[in-house]
Amino acid sequence: MPRFAANLSMLFTEVPLADRIDHAARAGFDAVEVQFPYELPAATLRARLDANSIPMVLHNLPAGDWAGGDRGIACDQARQEEFRDGIARAIEYAQTLGVRQINCLTGKPGAGVPDAITRATLVDNLRHAAERLAQANLRLLLEPVNSRDVPGFWLDSVDKALSVVDEVSAPNLLLQFDIYHAQRSGGEIAGTLERQFDRIGHIQFADTPGRNEPGTGELNFGFLFDRIDQLGYQGWVGAEYNPTTTTEAGLSWLATYGDKA
């Protein structure tokens, strides 16, 4: 089975961020990821990772005011300077934490901005980010997010994301494939994994509907995890879901699939 990473922004949220690393290690995860590590000094998180002998494998670029409703700023022409300023901070955290790839959320376009300008802004920002990350030997990931859950999110399908990846044409830019978002925006999970396997840099998952742990919805995770293995995927698979109760109470899926890793 794949190697699983606990997403600390959504799992073990009963405790502060640094303590979630301890909980993930004790629960049997072999790695962790986080959406935004910036609330704590990178050195603080690195010390806790080292104490648990567990790697952090992913975090996001700064994405604006998350609490205020931002879900990324990469496609917003009016916030291009803010987006680019955040790249240096993300690289600094990645280098301290040992993270080798950073994800980009595109967010929503500015009100009334033509679609062509939104796309051109995103492509320009991604080229800039990819170049700076390449200089630091880092990969840049691009994640589509379904617009049912996040109305107005511009990059709302796998096909649209891949068309942007093609246009940017940077060797270190790959797709972040979130099974939950892909199912909500078009389905055909196994087929998409097979067709686009060489362009996928990271995989995440949650069941649907509900964005909860495996076994709570319609997806056959035994089949999907087996297929990921059969394709020869060597990366991490991030558990990015909302636990229905506590994280620990909903980890039967890890006992089922993680023991086979």
HUTALIN-V816627 format. One record per helix or strand of 2 or more residues. SS is the DSSP state (h for helix, s for strand). FROM is the first residue (numbers start at 1). LEN is the number of residues. If there is no record, write none. Layout:
SS,FROM,LEN / SS,FROM,LEN
//
This chain:
s,3,5 / h,17,11 / s,31,3 / h,42,11 / s,55,2 / s,59,2 / h,77,21 / s,101,4 / h,115,21 / s,139,5 / h,158,11 / s,173,6 / h,179,7 / h,189,11 / s,200,6 / h,221,10 / s,236,4 / h,248,3 / h,252,9
//
